[in-house]
């Protein structure tokens, strides 16, 4: 299915900014992008899309289930394509690098703990904050939280 048809199927007009932002997420090596990141990438490509439009499109895409919004410790929202599979995140507190991972043992343990408390998990997000391998090898000041 092409991008324009996909947008129409979810009730959104296939405008230039929407198509360009969807394409950016599909082709970017950075899987987690803030509105400002999207803006900078589009400016670098000489795209004439304003920051307000980017925020509006990101919100529409989130509401339509195209993107998933995360609030990592930096305080700003970042978005990633919703590709249907669950995964968790490790976030470097020094450089901001985000590493995705999935571990069935962690998933099962969460379900066991929830069941012990009479709780049924509908959805969850797991964010681990620390220091990536590159930053831990650097000469910079030690990590402090």
GROMACS elastic network, one bead per residue, 0.5 to 0.9 nm:
[ bonds ]
;  ai    aj funct       b0    kb
    1     4     6  0.84164   500
    1     5     6  0.64981   500
    1     6     6  0.65125   500
    2     5     6  0.54779   500
    2     6     6  0.62599   500
    2     7     6  0.88395   500
    3     6     6  0.50194   500
    3     7     6  0.62213   500
    3     8     6  0.86548   500
    3    14     6  0.78416   500
    3    19     6  0.67909   500
    3    22     6  0.78956   500
    3    23     6  0.83357   500
    4     7     6  0.52379   500
    4     8     6  0.62623   500
    4     9     6  0.86438   500
    4    12     6  0.89478   500
    4    13     6  0.77615   500
    4    14     6  0.50145   500
    4    15     6  0.82954   500
    4    19     6  0.70877   500
    5     8     6  0.50536   500
    5     9     6  0.60554   500
    5    10     6  0.87800   500
    5    14     6  0.77780   500
    6     9     6  0.50975   500
    6    10     6  0.65832   500
    6    11     6  0.88700   500
    6    12     6  0.86632   500
    6    14     6  0.86381   500
    7    10     6  0.53606   500
    7    11     6  0.64053   500
    7    12     6  0.50741   500
    7    13     6  0.63346   500
    7    14     6  0.58793   500
    7    18     6  0.84591   500
    7    19     6  0.84298   500
    8    11     6  0.50036   500
    8    12     6  0.51062   500
    8    13     6  0.56931   500
    8    14     6  0.65729   500
    9    12     6  0.74457   500
   10    64     6  0.66614   500
   11    64     6  0.84839   500
   12    15     6  0.84242   500
   12    18     6  0.87661   500
   12    60     6  0.84095   500
   12    64     6  0.87942   500
   13    18     6  0.82208   500
   14    17     6  0.83945   500
   14    18     6  0.63681   500
   14    19     6  0.62840   500
   15    18     6  0.53184   500
   15    19     6  0.61763   500
   15    20     6  0.85529   500
   16    19     6  0.52448   500
   16    20     6  0.60275   500
   16    21     6  0.85712   500
   17    20     6  0.50879   500
   17    21     6  0.60368   500
   17    22     6  0.84866   500
   17    47     6  0.88365   500
   17    48     6  0.86797   500
   17    49     6  0.64998   500
   17    53     6  0.76979   500
   17    54     6  0.77855   500
   17    57     6  0.78107   500
   18    21     6  0.52637   500
   18    22     6  0.61017   500
   18    23     6  0.85028   500
   18    54     6  0.85062   500
   18    57     6  0.62865   500
   18    58     6  0.87856   500
   18    61     6  0.87172   500
   19    22     6  0.51995   500
   19    23     6  0.60973   500
   19    24     6  0.85920   500
   20    23     6  0.50591   500
   20    24     6  0.61137   500
   20    25     6  0.88132   500
   20    42     6  0.85540   500
   20    47     6  0.86557   500
   21    25     6  0.63991   500
   21    26     6  0.86627   500
   21    38     6  0.75490   500
   21    42     6  0.83961   500
   21    54     6  0.77708   500
   21    57     6  0.78596   500
   21    58     6  0.82979   500
   22    25     6  0.53150   500
   22    26     6  0.62535   500
   22    27     6  0.87122   500
   22    61     6  0.86826   500
   22    66     6  0.86600   500
   22    81     6  0.87539   500
   23    26     6  0.50223   500
   23    27     6  0.60664   500
   23    28     6  0.82875   500
   24    27     6  0.53075   500
   24    28     6  0.56551   500
   24    38     6  0.77502   500
   24    41     6  0.82876   500
   24    42     6  0.83046   500
   25    28     6  0.54003   500
   25    29     6  0.85251   500
   25    30     6  0.81951   500
   25    31     6  0.72028   500
   25    32     6  0.86102   500
   25    33     6  0.80681   500
   25    38     6  0.85803   500
   25    67     6  0.89878   500
   25    79     6  0.89013   500
   25    80     6  0.72538   500
   25    81     6  0.65827   500
   26    29     6  0.87014   500
   26    31     6  0.86646   500
   26    81     6  0.73804   500
   27    30     6  0.87410   500
   28    31     6  0.66122   500
   30    33     6  0.67349   500
   30    80     6  0.89558   500
   31    79     6  0.79516   500
   31    80     6  0.56695   500
   31    81     6  0.74742   500
   31    98     6  0.86113   500
   32    70     6  0.86883   500
   32    78     6  0.57214   500
   32    79     6  0.53369   500
   32    81     6  0.82948   500
   32    98     6  0.75702   500
   33    36     6  0.78659   500
   33    37     6  0.55435   500
   33    38     6  0.63883   500
   33    77     6  0.83563   500
   33    78     6  0.50343   500
   33    79     6  0.52687   500
   33    80     6  0.66357   500
   34    38     6  0.63439   500
   34    39     6  0.85980   500
   34    76     6  0.71959   500
   34    77     6  0.59269   500
   34    79     6  0.61091   500
   35    38     6  0.51189   500
   35    39     6  0.61634   500
   35    40     6  0.86992   500
   35    51     6  0.73252   500
   35    54     6  0.63583   500
   35    55     6  0.61114   500
   35    58     6  0.75087   500
   35    77     6  0.78393   500
   35    78     6  0.72767   500
   35    79     6  0.81644   500
   36    40     6  0.61439   500
   36    41     6  0.86029   500
   36    51     6  0.74693   500
   36    54     6  0.86415   500
   37    40     6  0.51743   500
   37    41     6  0.62186   500
   37    42     6  0.86042   500
   37    78     6  0.89432   500
   38    41     6  0.52102   500
   38    42     6  0.61391   500
   38    43     6  0.85716   500
   38    51     6  0.87193   500
   38    54     6  0.74855   500
   39    42     6  0.51772   500
   39    43     6  0.60745   500
   39    44     6  0.85734   500
   39    49     6  0.76057   500
   39    50     6  0.74134   500
   39    51     6  0.61710   500
   39    54     6  0.70855   500
   40    43     6  0.50957   500
   40    44     6  0.61468   500
   40    45     6  0.87125   500
   41    44     6  0.51027   500
   41    45     6  0.64621   500
   41    46     6  0.88491   500
   41    47     6  0.87439   500
   42    45     6  0.50327   500
   42    46     6  0.62894   500
   42    47     6  0.51191   500
   42    48     6  0.75830   500
   42    49     6  0.72954   500
   43    47     6  0.55616   500
   43    48     6  0.71253   500
   43    49     6  0.79489   500
   44    47     6  0.75894   500
   45    48     6  0.89694   500
   49    52     6  0.84721   500
   49    53     6  0.65726   500
   49    54     6  0.70645   500
   50    53     6  0.53295   500
   50    54     6  0.63963   500
   50    55     6  0.88974   500
   51    55     6  0.62685   500
   51    56     6  0.86318   500
   52    55     6  0.51896   500
   52    56     6  0.62389   500
   52    57     6  0.86843   500
   53    56     6  0.50248   500
   53    57     6  0.60844   500
   53    58     6  0.85057   500
   54    57     6  0.51567   500
   54    58     6  0.60433   500
   54    59     6  0.85461   500
   55    58     6  0.51844   500
   55    59     6  0.62021   500
   55    60     6  0.86432   500
   56    59     6  0.52268   500
   56    60     6  0.62206   500
   56    61     6  0.86498   500
   57    61     6  0.60175   500
   57    62     6  0.84678   500
   58    61     6  0.50761   500
   58    62     6  0.60899   500
   58    63     6  0.86036   500
   58    67     6  0.74686   500
   58    69     6  0.89042   500
   58    79     6  0.78630   500
   59    62     6  0.50629   500
   59    63     6  0.61616   500
   59    64     6  0.85436   500
   59    67     6  0.86147   500
   59    69     6  0.89034   500
   60    63     6  0.51231   500
   60    64     6  0.60976   500
   60    65     6  0.86246   500
   60    66     6  0.86308   500
   60    67     6  0.89145   500
   61    65     6  0.61366   500
   61    66     6  0.50304   500
   61    67     6  0.55279   500
   61    68     6  0.84072   500
   62    65     6  0.51068   500
   62    66     6  0.57835   500
   62    68     6  0.57599   500
   62    69     6  0.67895   500
   62    79     6  0.82826   500
   62    82     6  0.88771   500
   63    66     6  0.77038   500
   63    67     6  0.80205   500
   63    68     6  0.88720   500
   64    67     6  0.77514   500
   65    68     6  0.69446   500
   65    81     6  0.87890   500
   65    82     6  0.67267   500
   66    80     6  0.85962   500
   66    81     6  0.60821   500
   66    82     6  0.54122   500
   66    83     6  0.81728   500
   67    79     6  0.60808   500
   67    80     6  0.54279   500
   67    83     6  0.85578   500
   68    78     6  0.83194   500
   68    79     6  0.54708   500
   68    80     6  0.54136   500
   68    81     6  0.62651   500
   68    82     6  0.56960   500
   69    77     6  0.63427   500
   69    78     6  0.56990   500
   69    80     6  0.67407   500
   70    76     6  0.84791   500
   70    77     6  0.56187   500
   70    78     6  0.53134   500
   70    79     6  0.61650   500
   70    80     6  0.81480   500
   70   125     6  0.88939   500
   71    74     6  0.75250   500
   71    75     6  0.61118   500
   71    76     6  0.60726   500
   71    78     6  0.64296   500
   71    79     6  0.88879   500
   72    75     6  0.61534   500
   72    76     6  0.70216   500
   72    77     6  0.71042   500
   72    78     6  0.76101   500
   72    91     6  0.75263   500
   72   127     6  0.75481   500
   72   129     6  0.88916   500
   73    76     6  0.78049   500
   73    91     6  0.83323   500
   73    93     6  0.80297   500
   73   129     6  0.81214   500
   74    77     6  0.83510   500
   74    93     6  0.83183   500
   74    96     6  0.80991   500
   80    83     6  0.87397   500
   81    84     6  0.88421   500
   82    85     6  0.78061   500
   83    86     6  0.85672   500
   86   102     6  0.73817   500
   87   100     6  0.63053   500
   87   101     6  0.55663   500
   87   103     6  0.81881   500
   87   125     6  0.83055   500
   87   126     6  0.83756   500
   88    99     6  0.84020   500
   88   100     6  0.56635   500
   88   101     6  0.53400   500
   88   102     6  0.59903   500
   88   103     6  0.85062   500
   88   125     6  0.64502   500
   88   126     6  0.52186   500
   88   127     6  0.63309   500
   88   128     6  0.83207   500
   89    98     6  0.64813   500
   89    99     6  0.56174   500
   89   101     6  0.61178   500
   89   102     6  0.85450   500
   89   125     6  0.82438   500
   89   126     6  0.63277   500
   89   128     6  0.62456   500
   89   129     6  0.85777   500
   90    97     6  0.81558   500
   90    98     6  0.56829   500
   90    99     6  0.50736   500
   90   100     6  0.64010   500
   90   101     6  0.77065   500
   90   126     6  0.83639   500
   90   127     6  0.56677   500
   90   129     6  0.58088   500
   90   130     6  0.74137   500
   90   131     6  0.88925   500
   90   132     6  0.85500   500
   91    94     6  0.88768   500
   91    95     6  0.87116   500
   91    96     6  0.60968   500
   91    97     6  0.58013   500
   91    99     6  0.64918   500
   91   100     6  0.88821   500
   91   127     6  0.70037   500
   91   128     6  0.61042   500
   91   130     6  0.63667   500
   91   131     6  0.75258   500
   91   132     6  0.77888   500
   92    95     6  0.58190   500
   92    97     6  0.52298   500
   92    98     6  0.65442   500
   92    99     6  0.84516   500
   92   128     6  0.85834   500
   92   129     6  0.59850   500
   92   130     6  0.51378   500
   92   132     6  0.53401   500
   92   135     6  0.81582   500
   93    96     6  0.56609   500
   93    97     6  0.80157   500
   93   129     6  0.63395   500
   93   130     6  0.56588   500
   93   131     6  0.59722   500
   93   132     6  0.82544   500
   93   143     6  0.77983   500
   93   144     6  0.87795   500
   93   145     6  0.82382   500
   94    97     6  0.81844   500
   94   130     6  0.81436   500
   94   131     6  0.65745   500
   94   132     6  0.81191   500
   94   135     6  0.68786   500
   94   143     6  0.73823   500
   95   131     6  0.83499   500
   95   132     6  0.81843   500
   95   135     6  0.73028   500
   96   132     6  0.89763   500
   97   132     6  0.73961   500
   98   132     6  0.89041   500
   99   132     6  0.88487   500
  102   106     6  0.81910   500
  102   107     6  0.82802   500
  103   106     6  0.54558   500
  103   107     6  0.65063   500
  103   108     6  0.88521   500
  104   108     6  0.60824   500
  104   109     6  0.85102   500
  105   108     6  0.51621   500
  105   109     6  0.60804   500
  105   110     6  0.86107   500
  106   109     6  0.50944   500
  106   110     6  0.61810   500
  106   111     6  0.86893   500
  107   110     6  0.52568   500
  107   111     6  0.64182   500
  107   112     6  0.87945   500
  108   111     6  0.50974   500
  108   112     6  0.61976   500
  108   113     6  0.86804   500
  109   113     6  0.61476   500
  109   114     6  0.85166   500
  110   113     6  0.51909   500
  110   114     6  0.61105   500
  110   115     6  0.85701   500
  110   121     6  0.84574   500
  111   114     6  0.50685   500
  111   115     6  0.60756   500
  111   116     6  0.86071   500
  111   119     6  0.85996   500
  111   120     6  0.76695   500
  111   121     6  0.69626   500
  112   115     6  0.51047   500
  112   116     6  0.62006   500
  112   117     6  0.87933   500
  113   116     6  0.51104   500
  113   117     6  0.65702   500
  113   118     6  0.88258   500
  113   119     6  0.83563   500
  114   117     6  0.52506   500
  114   118     6  0.62730   500
  114   120     6  0.61637   500
  114   121     6  0.68024   500
  115   119     6  0.53169   500
  115   120     6  0.65352   500
  115   121     6  0.86713   500
  116   119     6  0.74237   500
  117   120     6  0.88478   500
  121   124     6  0.72476   500
  130   143     6  0.79079   500
  130   145     6  0.86122   500
  131   134     6  0.81669   500
  131   135     6  0.61696   500
  131   136     6  0.60575   500
  131   143     6  0.71210   500
  132   135     6  0.54351   500
  132   136     6  0.61926   500
  132   137     6  0.87893   500
  133   136     6  0.51662   500
  133   137     6  0.63726   500
  133   138     6  0.88817   500
  134   137     6  0.53770   500
  134   138     6  0.65228   500
  135   138     6  0.50990   500
  135   139     6  0.82636   500
  135   140     6  0.77831   500
  135   143     6  0.89912   500
  136   139     6  0.81899   500
  136   140     6  0.84342   500
  136   142     6  0.80627   500
  136   143     6  0.82010   500
  137   140     6  0.86341   500
  138   141     6  0.85722   500
  139   142     6  0.84582   500
  140   143     6  0.85795   500
  141   144     6  0.86578   500
